[in-house]
C-alpha cells in the first residue's frame, strides 16, 4: 500500500504549530506498522533538499514548471514541491497564502499517480480530494482537519481564474460556502474519509458552537467522520534523553527535574515559588488574553509565570509590558524558540493552557511527558487527554476566573509530585493512533 501525506508543515523542516509535530512523527509510527509513507511538502526557502528534476502543471491557464526536490528525515522520504515565485522563508503570513497553497495542491496532484492512499492535511491540501474526483489521480483520499478555524476562503473569481477548474465544481463539488470558495468544505465533501485529531473535537465540530460555520456540512458527512487522537514523538520528547536539557530524569526520579527547575528560575531571576509555564502561539484560540486578565490574581496566589510565544502583536506587547513590571515573578520571551520550549516544559511546576477550543493540543501532552501537570480548559482534545486531579487540572469557565480556579485546584493538590509521575506514565505514543490510521486506509482500499 503506497501512502502519500500532503501537508504545509513538517518538523524539522517547517514548523508553526502542532501540525508540524504530527506530520513529522506519524509517518515514523506508520513505518513501524509496515507502511512507507511519502510526505509532500512545499519547498520553502532554507529546506535542504536534493534537486531531482522538474514537473509541469496547469495554472492560470498555462503550463508551469516547478522544481522538485527530495529530502529524508529519520528514514522517511520527503518530496519537496517547488513553489516558484511563491516560495517563502516560512509557511504562512503572506497576503497570497491562499494562491500559494492552491498552486501547491495542484502541482502535487500531478505527482500522485502511483499512490493508493492520499492523506491530505488541513486547508492547504484540501483541494486534493476534489482533484481526485475530477480524475487527476486515482488514490483513495483521507482528509484530516487539524484546525477547523483556518478554512482557506477566497473569492470565486480569482479561484477560477487561477485554477481553470470547471465552473460547475463551485456548487457541484462543494467549493461554495456563503458565496466564497472554501477549501476546507471541499475537502470534507470530496474525501472518502474525514478525520480530526481527537474524538471530542470530532463531536464538537458538528455543533453550532464548535463548527466554525461548517457544522451543517460536517453533520451531513458524519458517517465518514471520525476522531483519531494525536500521539507524540516520544523519542524526541523524552526528558531522559532530551538534548536541550542539562539534567535528565524519568518518572522513577524527579531529581533531574528539580535541577532543571533551579536553572530555569535562575535564568529568568525568578523567586522560588510554584512556577507555571506557557508555550504557545499567541492566537485567540489559545486564550492567552485570559492569562493576561488573570495575572494580578495569579501573582496574588503566589505563582510565577514563564511565557514563551508570539503571534497577535497586541498580546505580545501586553505580555512584554507586564513582564517588565514584574521582575522576579514573571518572564516573557517573544518568538519561536525550540530550546527554551524544552527548558520550560522540563523546569516548570505546572503548564497553563486555557484554550477557547483545542482540536487535540500537543503542548499539554509534552508537558505531561515532562512531569509538568497541565492546567487546561475542559475542551476538545484537552478533555480527551488530561485527567483532572490525576494527570493535570481542568477548569470550565472561559475567563480569568476560570484560569484562577484551575490554578487554585493545582495549588490545593496535596501531592503534586504524584500527579507529575502519573502524567509521565500516561501513554501518548503514536502506536495506537497509527494502527487506527492503517485500518482506515485498509478499509478504504477494501
Ligand atoms: P497548535 O498546533 O494549535 O499551535 P499544539 O499544542 O497542538 O498547538 O502544538 C504546539 C506545538 O508548537 C508544540 O510542539 C509547542 O511546543 C510548539 N510551540 C508553540 N509555540 C512555540 C514557541 N513560541 N516556541 C517553540 N515551540 C512552540
Boltz pocket constraint, residues with backbone or C-beta under 6 A from the ligand:
constraints:
  - pocket:
      binder: B
      contacts: [[A, 16], [A, 17], [A, 18], [A, 19], [A, 21], [A, 279], [A, 280], [A, 281], [A, 308], [A, 309], [A, 310], [A, 335], [A, 336], [A, 337], [A, 338], [A, 341], [A, 360], [A, 361], [A, 362], [A, 363], [A, 364], [A, 366]]
      max_distance: 6.0
